Amino acid sequence: MQIAVIITSDPKGGDDALGRVFNGLALAHEARRKGDEVEIVFAGAGTRWPAELTRLTHPANGLYNAVRTSVKGASCGCAAVFGATESVESCGTTLLTDKRLEGTPGLSNLHGYLAGGWSTLIF
């Protein structure tokens, strides 16, 4: 199975946002353990998550580290819009520019997951 986990929730969104990112990461963890191919992409306001999740004191830090090799990256254009470019780069997350869109530095190609038949879930 191929599973794309797209995180769009904003870490500034309180308990609901934490629940969404936690459940997305937990799904990725379970899928990996079952041998599925998993890619995690941070998009929209979700591009603010990598900096939060890499903090040792964050409640989802351990889970994030357990699936970190499945993190494909964060949408470059979204990070620019949401002021997260520097924080994404500083924590070692790749800025994704595989989808060209005029007026942006490039985005993550989410359509590619759908076109490729991936199960695509948005958290």
C-alpha positions as CSV (number, residue, x, y, z in Angstrom):
1,M,0.0,0.0,0.0
2,Q,1.2,3.6,-0.7
3,I,0.0,6.2,1.8
4,A,0.5,10.0,1.6
5,V,-0.1,11.8,4.9
6,I,-0.6,15.5,4.3
7,I,-0.4,17.7,7.4
8,T,-2.2,21.0,7.0
9,S,-3.3,21.8,10.5
10,D,-1.7,24.9,12.1
11,P,0.2,24.3,15.3
12,K,-1.3,27.5,16.6
13,G,-4.7,25.8,16.4
14,G,-4.7,24.4,19.9
15,D,-5.8,20.9,20.9
16,D,-7.6,20.1,17.7
17,A,-4.4,20.8,15.6
18,L,-2.3,18.7,18.0
19,G,-4.8,15.9,17.7
20,R,-4.7,16.1,13.9
21,V,-0.9,16.0,13.6
22,F,-0.6,13.3,16.2
23,N,-3.2,11.1,14.4
24,G,-1.5,11.7,11.1
25,L,1.9,10.7,12.5
26,A,0.4,7.7,14.3
27,L,-1.2,6.5,11.0
28,A,2.2,6.9,9.3
29,H,3.9,4.9,12.1
30,E,1.4,2.0,11.9
31,A,1.5,1.9,8.1
32,R,5.3,1.7,8.1
33,R,5.2,-1.1,10.7
34,K,2.9,-3.0,8.3
35,G,5.4,-2.5,5.5
36,D,3.5,0.2,3.6
37,E,5.3,2.9,1.6
38,V,4.6,6.2,3.5
39,E,5.4,9.8,2.7
40,I,4.5,12.7,5.0
41,V,4.2,16.2,3.5
42,F,3.6,19.4,5.4
43,A,1.5,21.9,3.5
44,G,-0.4,25.2,4.1
45,A,-0.1,26.3,7.7
46,G,1.1,22.8,8.5
47,T,4.6,23.9,7.3
48,R,4.9,25.4,10.8
49,W,4.9,21.9,12.3
50,P,8.4,20.6,11.7
51,A,10.0,23.2,13.9
52,E,7.5,22.4,16.7
53,L,7.9,18.7,16.4
54,T,11.7,18.7,16.5
55,R,11.6,20.4,20.0
56,L,12.5,17.7,22.5
57,T,9.8,19.0,24.9
58,H,7.0,18.6,22.3
59,P,4.5,15.8,23.2
60,A,4.7,14.4,19.7
61,N,8.5,14.6,19.4
62,G,9.1,10.9,19.9
63,L,6.4,9.9,17.4
64,Y,7.8,12.4,14.9
65,N,11.3,11.0,15.3
66,A,9.9,7.5,14.8
67,V,8.5,8.4,11.3
68,R,11.0,11.2,10.4
69,T,12.6,9.1,7.5
70,S,9.1,9.1,5.9
71,V,8.9,12.9,5.9
72,K,9.2,14.0,2.2
73,G,9.3,17.6,3.2
74,A,7.3,20.9,3.4
75,S,5.7,22.8,0.5
76,C,8.1,25.7,-0.3
77,G,5.4,28.0,-1.5
78,C,3.2,27.3,1.5
79,A,6.2,27.8,3.9
80,A,6.8,31.2,2.2
81,V,3.2,32.3,2.7
82,F,3.0,31.1,6.3
83,G,6.4,32.5,7.3
84,A,7.9,29.1,8.0
85,T,10.7,28.9,5.4
86,E,13.5,29.6,7.8
87,S,12.2,27.3,10.5
88,V,11.7,24.5,8.0
89,E,15.2,24.8,6.8
90,S,16.7,25.1,10.3
91,C,15.3,21.8,11.4
92,G,16.5,20.0,8.3
93,T,13.2,19.5,6.5
94,T,13.3,19.6,2.7
95,L,11.5,22.4,1.0
96,L,9.5,20.8,-1.8
97,T,9.2,22.6,-5.2
98,D,8.2,19.7,-7.5
99,K,5.0,21.4,-8.7
100,R,5.6,24.7,-10.5
101,L,3.0,27.4,-10.0
102,E,3.4,30.9,-11.3
103,G,4.0,33.4,-8.6
104,T,5.4,30.9,-6.1
105,P,8.8,29.3,-5.5
106,G,7.1,26.0,-6.2
107,L,4.8,23.7,-4.2
108,S,4.6,20.0,-3.2
109,N,2.9,18.0,-6.0
110,L,0.0,16.7,-4.1
111,H,-1.9,15.8,-7.3
112,G,1.0,13.4,-8.0
113,Y,-0.1,11.2,-5.1
114,L,-3.7,11.0,-6.4
115,A,-2.6,10.4,-10.0
116,G,-0.3,7.7,-8.8
117,G,-3.1,5.8,-6.9
118,W,-1.8,6.6,-3.4
119,S,-4.2,6.6,-0.5
120,T,-4.0,10.3,0.4
121,L,-5.1,11.5,3.8
122,I,-5.2,15.1,5.0
123,F,-4.8,16.0,8.7
